[in-house]
C-alpha cells in the first residue's frame, strides 16, 4: 500500500510539473493560451464571416502560433483551385491571414497559390500576402512585447500601447485605430498617442502611411474630449508641414470644448 501511495504521489507530481511546463511553453499565460484556442476553434470551422473577423483581429494581435495558421493553410490548399466568387473571396482572406503569422514555413504555400491559382484576384492577394509575411516577421515581436506578463483584461491594452510606441507608420496606425475605436477614454493610451504625435509630426519626409497614422492619433485625441488635448491638437495644426495632419488636428480640436 505504501508503494502504491508513493507511486501515486510521484505520478501526481509529474502531472503538476507537466502542467507548469505546458504553461511555460506559452509564456506561462493561460489567458494567451485561451485566446489561441479561441482562434483555433474558428479556423477548425468553416464560417467565412467569423474567419474574416478573426483575421481582422489577428492583424493587430502579434500572434504567430502555427496551430492557428496551419488550419488556414489546410483550407487554402483545399480550395485555391476553385473559381466560384464566394470561394475565391474566402481563399483571398485565408491568404491574407496566413501572412499575419510572420512564419517562413508558409512561404512555399503562398508562392504556390500566387503562381497556380486560376483567378487573378487570388493570385494578387497571395502575392500581397508574401509581402506582408516579411512585414509581420518584424511586427509580431513588436506587437507582442510584454503581453506574456499581462492579465486577460490587459493583454489587448498592452498590444495597443506597443503599437502606439512603434516606429513604423503601419503599426502606429493600427494603434491609433485601436485607441480611437476602443480606448478613447484610456488615459495611458491617450498619453502614448499624444507623445507619438508630438514626436513625429515635425519629422521631414514622412510617407503616406505614417501621415495617415498621425491623422488617426489626432482623431483619437479629439474623441477623448479632454481639454488638455485641445492644446496639443492646436499646436499640431499650427505647425505641421503636412496638409492631412493639419486638417485632422484642426478638425478634431474643434470637438473638444
N, C-alpha and C positions, 0 to 999 in steps of 0.2 A: 504493500500500500504506500509505503514511504517513497519507493522508487517511482511509482505512478504519479504521486503527488509532485515529486521533484521534476519529473519529465513534463508534467502539465505546467509547472512554473516556468521551466525553460522555454516551453512552446509559447506560453503567454508573453514572455519577454521578447521572444523572436518576433512575434506579430507587432508588438509595440515598436520595436526597432524598425521593422519594415514599414510601419505606418509613418514614423518620423522621417525615414529615408525618402518615402514617396512624396511627402510634403516638401522636403528639401529639394527634390528634383524639379519642383515648380516654384522655387523661390520661397518655400515654406509658407505660402499664402493660399489658403483654401478658397478665399474669395476669387482669386485669379483662376484657380482650377475650375471652380463652378462656372465662371464666365466662359472658359474654353469649352466646357461640357455643353453649355447652352448653345454655342455656335455649332458644335458637333451635331447636336440634335437637329438643328435647322438644315444642315447640309447632308444629313442622313435621309432627310425627306426630300420632296420634290415640289415644294410650294414656291413658285417663282417670286411672288411678292415678298414673302418672308426672306428669301435669299437676297433679293435686291436690297432690302432694308438692312440686312446683316452686312452686306458688302459695303454699304454706305457707312455703317458704324465702324467697320474694321479699318476704314481709310484713316481714322484718327486714333485707333487703339494701340498701335505698335505691337500687335501680336504676330508672332512668327511660327506658332506651334503647327507642325505639319499634320497633326491629326485633323485639323480643320481643312487645310488646303489639299490634302490627299483626296478628300471627299469631293472637292470641286474638280480636281483633276480627273477622277473616275467619270464624273458626269460629262465633262468636256470631251474626253476621248470617246465616250459613247455616242455623243450627239453632234460633234462638229461637222460630220459629213452630210448632214441633212440640210434641206433648203427651205423648209417652211418658215414663214415670217416669225411666228412665235418662238420656235426653237432656235432660230438664228439670234434673236434678241436675247434669249436666255443664255446661249453659249457665249455671246459677247460679254454679258455680265460676269460669267464664270471666268473668262479670260482676264478681265479687269480685276476680278477678285484674287486670282492666283498671284498677280503681281504684288499684291499687298503683303505677301509673305516675306518678300525680300530674300527668298531662298533660291540658290542657283539650281537646285535639283529640279526645278520646274522649267528651266530654260528650254530644254530639249522638247518638251511637250508644246510649249508656246511657239517655238520655231516650227514645229510640225504643223500646227494649226495655221500659222501665218503663211506657210508655203502651200498647204494642201486643201484648206477649206474651200468649198465650192462657191462661196459668196464673197464678194468684195468687202462687204461690211464686216464680216467676221475676221477676214484676213487683216483688215485695217485695225480692228480692236486688238488682235493678237500682237501686231507689231507695236502698237501703243503700249500694250502690257509689257512687252520686252524692255521698252524704255523705262517704264515705271518700276520694273523689277529692280533695276540698278538704283533708282532713287530710294526705294524702300530698304535697300541694303544699308543705306546711310541713315534713313529716317527712323526706322523702328527702334534702334538703340537710343535715339534722342527722345522719342515719344515715351518709351517705357522706362526711362531712367528713374529709379527710386520707387516704382509702383509696387514692388515686392514688399515694401515696408508699410504700405498703406492698408487701412481697413476698407471694408467693402464700400462704404459711403464716400471715401476719399480718393479712391483709385482714379475715377474719371476726372476729378478736380486736379490731381497731380499731373495727369496727362495734359490737361488744358494748360496748366502752368508751364509744363515743359515746352509745349507748342509756342506759347507766348514768348518764352525766353530763348527760342531757337534763333539761328542766324539766317536761315533760308526763308525767302518770302513765302513759298508754298506752305511751309509749316506754320509760319506766323498767321497766314490767312486762315488756316484751319483753327488755330487758337482764337482768332478774332471771331470767327463764326460761332465757335462753341461758347465763347463769352457772351456774344450778342443774343444767341437763342436760348441759352440755359443759365448762364452765370452772371447775368447783367446786374444782379444785386450782391454779388460776392466781392467783398472789399479787397481781399488778397489778389484775386484775378484782375480786378479793375485797376489796381495799382500796378500790376505787372503790365497790363495793356498800356497804361499811361506812360510807364517808364520806357517801354519799347517804342512807342510813338515818338516821344521826345528824343530818344536816342537816334532814331533812324530817319526822321522826316527831312533833316537837313543834309543827308548824305547825297552826294552827286552821283548821277549815273544809275539810279535805281531802275530795274527792269519793270515791266508792266505788272508782273505777278507781285512784286514787292510793294509797288504803289497801291495795288488793289488790296493787299494785306493791311496796309496802314489805313486805307479808307474804312475797312471793317473795324479797325480799332477805334476810329472816330465814331462809328455807329454804336459800338458797344458802350463807349463812354457817354455818348448822348442818351442812350436808352436808360442809363443808370439814373438820370435825373439829378445827380449830385452836383450842387453848386460849385464845388471845388474843381470839377472837370470842365465847367464852362470856361474858366480862365485858361485852362490848358488848351482847349479847342480854339479859343480866340487867338491865342499865341500862335498856334499852328497855322490857322487861317491867314494870319497877318504875315507870316514869314516863310511859308512853304513855297518852293520853286515849282512844285508840281500842281497843275491845274486840278486834277482829280482830288488830290488830298486837300487842297484849299477849299474846294466845293463841299466836300463831305465834312470837313472840320467846321466850316461856316454854318452849314445847314443843321448839323447836329448840336451846335452851340445854342441854336435858337430853341431847341426842345427843352433846354434847361432854364427854368425860371429863376 
